[in-house]
Amino acid sequence: LGQTCADGNSGTFHSDESIDAIVVNTRSGNDFGAGEAVELAVTIWAWNASNDTVDLFHAADASQPVWTHLDTIRPAQSGASTLRYAYTLPSGANRQAFRAAIRLNGTSAECTNGSYDDHDDLAISLR
């Protein structure tokens, strides 16, 4: 969102850490709306599952994001995998956002600065 969190400056595609995709779907098939249950599916590439960690965040207003930490997940394997997280959309602005961040070691933060860290955001519009 507005290039507010730079990725690390090292790494090679599908050799080192990367967020490949963020997909959000409602569990009911309805439109996005406050109180709607959603599933967040984050496709990643992990360099080393024992050293890589994925942090998930949500912002109730994508235009002025204040990030709320949702979960920290360690991938079960190195290489490609899809991590899933269930969430209920809160009241907020008409555009909300999710952030997925993969990091090599370090601690959870909405914007980490490790050389191999990757951050991606996805904004959704509520009905």
C-alpha positions in Angstrom: 0.0 0.0 0.0 1.8 3.0 -1.2 5.1 1.3 -1.0 5.0 1.8 2.8 7.1 -1.3 3.5 10.2 -2.1 1.4 11.3 -5.6 0.7 14.7 -6.9 1.6 17.5 -6.2 -1.0 18.8 -9.7 -1.2 17.5 -13.0 -2.5 16.7 -14.9 -5.6 13.2 -15.8 -6.9 12.1 -19.2 -5.6 15.4 -19.8 -3.9 14.9 -17.4 -1.1 11.8 -16.2 0.9 8.9 -14.7 -1.1 5.2 -14.1 -0.9 3.8 -15.3 -4.2 0.1 -14.6 -3.7 -2.5 -13.4 -1.2 -6.1 -14.5 -1.9 -9.1 -13.7 0.3 -12.5 -15.4 -0.2 -15.6 -15.3 1.9 -16.5 -18.7 3.3 -20.2 -18.2 2.4 -19.7 -17.0 -1.1 -21.3 -13.6 -0.2 -19.7 -10.3 -0.8 -17.1 -8.9 1.6 -18.8 -7.1 4.5 -18.4 -6.5 8.2 -19.0 -9.7 10.2 -18.3 -11.9 7.1 -16.1 -14.9 7.7 -13.2 -15.1 5.2 -10.3 -17.3 4.5 -6.9 -15.8 3.8 -4.7 -18.0 1.6 -1.1 -17.0 1.3 1.2 -18.8 -1.1 4.8 -18.5 -0.1 8.2 -19.8 -1.0 10.3 -20.7 2.1 14.0 -21.0 1.9 14.2 -23.0 5.1 11.1 -23.9 7.0 13.0 -24.1 10.3 14.2 -20.4 9.9 11.4 -18.8 8.0 8.2 -17.3 9.5 5.1 -15.7 8.0 3.3 -12.9 9.8 -0.3 -12.0 8.9 -1.8 -8.5 9.5 -5.1 -6.7 8.9 -5.9 -3.0 8.6 -9.6 -1.9 8.9 -8.8 1.1 6.7 -6.6 0.6 3.7 -6.2 4.3 3.1 -4.7 4.9 6.6 -3.5 1.4 7.7 -3.1 0.7 11.3 -2.0 -2.9 11.3 -3.3 -5.5 13.7 -1.3 -8.7 14.0 -3.4 -11.8 13.2 -1.1 -14.7 13.4 2.5 -15.9 13.0 2.9 -19.2 11.1 5.9 -21.3 10.5 5.7 -23.2 7.2 5.7 -27.0 7.4 8.1 -27.4 4.6 10.8 -25.5 2.6 9.8 -24.5 -0.9 6.3 -23.7 -2.1 3.3 -23.9 0.2 -0.1 -22.2 0.9 -0.9 -21.1 4.4 -4.5 -20.6 5.4 -6.0 -18.4 8.1 -9.7 -17.9 9.0 -10.8 -14.4 10.0 -14.0 -12.4 10.5 -14.0 -9.0 8.8 -14.5 -6.2 11.3 -16.4 -2.9 10.9 -14.2 -0.3 9.3 -13.7 1.6 6.1 -15.1 0.4 2.7 -11.5 -0.7 1.8 -9.7 -2.9 4.2 -6.3 -4.5 3.8 -4.2 -7.6 4.6 -0.5 -7.9 4.8 1.6 -11.0 4.6 5.3 -10.9 5.5 7.8 -13.6 5.4 11.0 -13.2 7.3 14.3 -15.1 7.8 14.6 -15.3 11.6 13.9 -12.0 13.5 10.8 -11.0 15.3 7.3 -10.2 14.2 6.6 -6.6 13.1 4.3 -5.0 10.5 7.4 -4.0 8.5 10.6 -5.9 9.1 13.9 -4.9 7.5 15.8 -8.2 7.0 17.8 -8.6 3.8 15.6 -11.5 2.7 12.2 -10.3 4.1 9.3 -10.0 1.7 6.0 -8.1 2.3 2.9 -8.0 0.2 -0.4 -6.2 0.8 -3.9 -6.8 -0.6 -6.8 -4.4 -0.3 -10.4 -5.5 -0.5 -13.6 -3.5 -0.9 -16.6 -4.1 1.3 -20.2 -3.9 0.2 
